[in-house]
Amino acid sequence: MEFRLPLRVYIEDTDAGGIVYYVNYLKYMERARTEYMRDQGFSKAAIMNDALMFVVSALQTKYLRPARLDEQLIVTARVIAAARVSLRFEQRVYRGEELLCEAEVTVACVDSSTLRPKRIPTELLAALKH
């Protein structure tokens, strides 16, 4: 299942030339992953109540075309691999049908107090695998 999040490019997302600063694509992807989890019934608050955190452990990004001020974008998130303590997402940023940026993002589940790996709850894994 691919989750899609629409968003608009604001002035604070851009450099002096009105082009989205490269790190902001990663912020857009973080928002899409967060909203995807919320859409599956697992809000940040619910995850934090279980003393869990998801941290990025690996990232591979390819920038293809620039996004500009005031453009409407679509950011996608799709789980492509799920393990006991990690999830791997395929994520893309589009302007209409045009692919601007793509990434594979691996997030590790950790205990929020020790930052050591912690098993992803069974119900969360089951929801994300569908």
C-alpha positions as CSV (number, residue, x, y, z in Angstrom):
1,M,0.0,0.0,0.0
2,E,1.3,3.4,-0.9
3,F,0.4,6.3,1.3
4,R,0.2,9.8,-0.4
5,L,0.6,13.1,1.4
6,P,-0.2,16.3,-0.5
7,L,1.8,19.4,0.6
8,R,2.7,22.9,-0.6
9,V,6.2,24.4,-0.8
10,Y,6.5,27.4,1.5
11,I,9.1,30.2,1.5
12,E,10.9,28.6,4.5
13,D,11.4,25.5,2.5
14,T,13.4,27.3,-0.2
15,D,16.8,28.8,-0.8
16,A,17.3,32.4,-2.1
17,G,16.4,31.3,-5.6
18,G,13.0,29.9,-4.6
19,I,14.2,26.2,-5.0
20,V,13.5,23.7,-2.2
21,Y,16.6,23.2,-0.2
22,Y,17.7,19.5,-0.4
23,V,17.3,18.6,3.2
24,N,13.7,19.7,3.2
25,Y,12.8,16.7,1.0
26,L,13.9,14.5,3.9
27,K,11.5,16.5,6.2
28,Y,8.7,16.0,3.7
29,M,9.4,12.2,3.8
30,E,9.4,12.2,7.6
31,R,6.0,13.8,7.5
32,A,4.7,11.3,5.1
33,R,6.0,8.4,7.2
34,T,4.5,9.9,10.4
35,E,1.1,10.4,8.6
36,Y,1.2,6.9,7.2
37,M,1.7,5.5,10.7
38,R,-1.2,7.7,12.0
39,D,-3.4,6.5,9.1
40,Q,-2.7,2.9,10.2
41,G,-3.8,3.8,13.7
42,F,-0.4,4.4,15.3
43,S,0.1,8.0,16.2
44,K,3.3,9.4,17.7
45,A,1.7,9.5,21.1
46,A,0.7,5.9,20.9
47,I,4.1,4.8,19.9
48,M,5.8,6.9,22.6
49,N,3.4,5.5,25.3
50,D,5.0,2.1,24.4
51,A,8.4,3.7,25.0
52,L,9.3,3.2,21.3
53,M,11.0,5.5,18.8
54,F,11.8,5.1,15.2
55,V,15.2,6.4,14.2
56,V,16.6,6.6,10.7
57,S,19.5,4.1,10.4
58,A,20.1,4.2,6.7
59,L,19.2,6.5,3.8
60,Q,19.8,6.5,0.1
61,T,18.4,9.5,-1.8
62,K,18.4,10.5,-5.4
63,Y,17.4,14.1,-6.4
64,L,16.1,14.3,-10.0
65,R,14.4,17.7,-10.5
66,P,13.9,20.8,-8.3
67,A,10.7,21.8,-6.6
68,R,9.9,25.5,-6.4
69,L,8.2,28.0,-4.1
70,D,4.4,27.5,-3.9
71,E,4.2,24.3,-5.9
72,Q,1.9,21.5,-4.8
73,L,3.7,18.2,-4.2
74,I,2.8,14.7,-3.4
75,V,5.0,12.7,-1.0
76,T,4.6,8.9,-0.9
77,A,5.6,6.3,1.7
78,R,5.4,2.5,1.2
79,V,6.9,-0.2,3.4
80,I,9.0,-2.5,1.2
81,A,10.6,-4.6,3.9
82,A,9.7,-5.3,7.6
83,A,11.9,-7.0,10.1
84,R,11.7,-7.5,13.9
85,V,13.3,-4.2,14.7
86,S,13.4,-2.2,11.4
87,L,11.3,-1.1,8.5
88,R,12.5,-0.1,5.1
89,F,10.4,2.5,3.2
90,E,10.4,3.5,-0.5
91,Q,9.6,7.2,-0.7
92,R,9.1,9.6,-3.5
93,V,8.3,13.2,-4.1
94,Y,6.2,14.2,-7.1
95,R,5.0,17.4,-8.8
96,G,2.0,16.1,-10.6
97,E,3.2,13.0,-12.3
98,E,6.8,14.2,-12.5
99,L,9.2,12.4,-10.1
100,L,11.4,14.9,-8.3
101,C,13.2,12.9,-5.6
102,E,13.2,9.3,-4.5
103,A,14.7,7.5,-1.5
104,E,15.0,4.3,0.5
105,V,14.8,5.0,4.2
106,T,15.4,2.4,6.9
107,V,14.1,3.1,10.3
108,A,15.1,1.2,13.4
109,C,12.8,0.7,16.4
110,V,14.5,1.5,19.6
111,D,13.6,1.8,23.3
112,S,13.1,5.5,24.0
113,S,15.0,5.4,27.3
114,T,18.0,3.2,26.3
115,L,18.1,3.8,22.6
116,R,18.7,0.1,22.2
117,P,16.9,-1.9,19.5
118,K,13.4,-3.0,20.5
119,R,11.0,-5.4,18.7
120,I,8.3,-3.7,16.7
121,P,4.9,-4.5,18.2
122,T,3.2,-7.4,16.4
123,E,0.0,-5.4,15.7
124,L,2.0,-2.6,14.1
125,L,4.0,-5.0,11.9
126,A,0.8,-6.7,10.9
127,A,-0.8,-3.4,9.9
128,L,2.2,-2.2,7.9
129,K,2.7,-5.5,6.0
130,H,-0.8,-5.1,4.5
